[in-house]
Amino acid sequence: MLDETDVVIIGAGQAGLAVSHELAAADVPHVVLERDRIGSAWADRWDSFSLITPNETIRLPGAEYDGDDPHGFMTRDAVVGMLEDYAESFDAPVELGVDVLSVRRATSGGWRVETSEGTVHAAAVVVATGAYQREHRPAAVASMTPWLPVIDATDYKNPGTPPPGSVLVVGSGQTGCQIAEELSLAGRRVILACGRAPWIERQLGGQDVVDWLLELGFFDQGRESLPGADALLLANVQGTGAGGGHDLHFRTLATMGVELAGHLVSADREAVHFADDLAESVAWGDQQRQELGRAIQEGRAARGLPVPDLPDPPPFDVTGVQSVPLSELGSVVVATGYRPGYSEMILHPEAFDAQGFPLQQDGASTALPGLYFIGVHFMRTRKSALLLGVGEDARVVAAQVVAQVSPARA
């Protein structure tokens, strides 16, 4: 491994490879350091995982999707294979099995990157370690660990992963709903601890909802469109791409037999207890669905185009589970999202906000010149952490890096 280069990119997922592609096109010397394998964040998903956005939204620089199934949903292994092929297509300088331990400013200028394989000095560092790096466990989960096996979502692979018995899934975003559905279809009894999550039908007017949202400009919205910083941590729209894509939300799960509860409160040696707020969470999701659907309708109407119907959802008359005896549960799967973990590696706390997100403009750190980010949730727009938006962001970030390390070519 080199001990000095112009640019170090940390992470060989879609974001890191996209920036590498752009730097390679500009003949900028760089290395991509990856502790595991190419596309490891995707490879760590469960066995049956599929994209939730259609294949047509894969827009890597130099490798936009051009296959024969644009409206399909690529599987986990297909996504990993695509990224491996992408890296090979431009001979990306990826070093596998290199764990980045710390990043700090060098006294002589530039950056000192400490790794499991030695130290690398670079003029610039691009952090491409994903939208989130650290799984989040609510405090209430800790009250269950003395009594039940607790499995994080990244360790769940298939319905055989949890030990025998009923499964409590904590978290009702995309991951929690999809795992709950899979477990239920496999014949497992499932209790889902629910929080607030938006939803909308997979199909509206015979067209995938992502197509409607693309037309609306939904994915181009910036962070200013959010009601506040806490909204960065809200669940994504419930849904699934499994089996060609279909509706997946509280009503569909209840219909198939998943037992719904309010958010997890605590556990003791007798039972697991839930809040009495399931109805409020469902109503909140219904409101988000109504607002999103109305925005699609109004956008179409303003352009004189046909407007898709948005029928009222059926009444929700499920009474939330209040508690479950511990004797009836075999395990818990926690799918309550992630939190940023950048500051665990980048030893400059001034580079991050109170939530741990980078202080940045167009991917460039506003606190530390020469430090860049890519793949951050809402870095530039709502699509920044998606295959849909990573190419656009990579071009912006790479242009700034080139201007710094090779000003004559910028």
Secondary structure as UniProt FT lines:
FT   STRAND          4..10
FT   HELIX           14..25
FT   TURN            26..27
FT   STRAND          30..34
FT   TURN            38..39
FT   HELIX           40..43
FT   TURN            47..48
FT   HELIX           55..57
FT   STRAND          59..60
FT   TURN            61..62
FT   STRAND          63..64
FT   TURN            70..71
FT   HELIX           76..89
FT   TURN            90..91
FT   STRAND          94..96
FT   STRAND          100..105
FT   TURN            107..108
FT   STRAND          111..115
FT   TURN            116..117
FT   STRAND          118..127
FT   STRAND          134..135
FT   HELIX           139..142
FT   TURN            143..147
FT   STRAND          150..152
FT   HELIX           153..155
FT   TURN            159..160
FT   STRAND          166..170
FT   HELIX           174..185
FT   TURN            186..187
FT   STRAND          190..193
FT   STRAND          203..204
FT   TURN            205..206
FT   STRAND          207..208
FT   HELIX           209..216
FT   HELIX           218..220
FT   HELIX           223..225
FT   HELIX           229..233
FT   HELIX           242..244
FT   HELIX           250..255
FT   TURN            256..257
FT   STRAND          259..261
FT   STRAND          264..267
FT   STRAND          271..274
FT   HELIX           278..302
FT   TURN            303..304
FT   STRAND          323..325
FT   HELIX           326..328
FT   STRAND          329..334
FT   STRAND          338..339
FT   HELIX           342..344
FT   HELIX           349..351
FT   TURN            354..355
FT   STRAND          360..361
FT   TURN            362..363
FT   STRAND          364..365
FT   TURN            369..370
FT   STRAND          371..373
FT   TURN            377..378
FT   TURN            382..385
FT   TURN            387..389
FT   HELIX           390..405
FT   HELIX           407..409
//
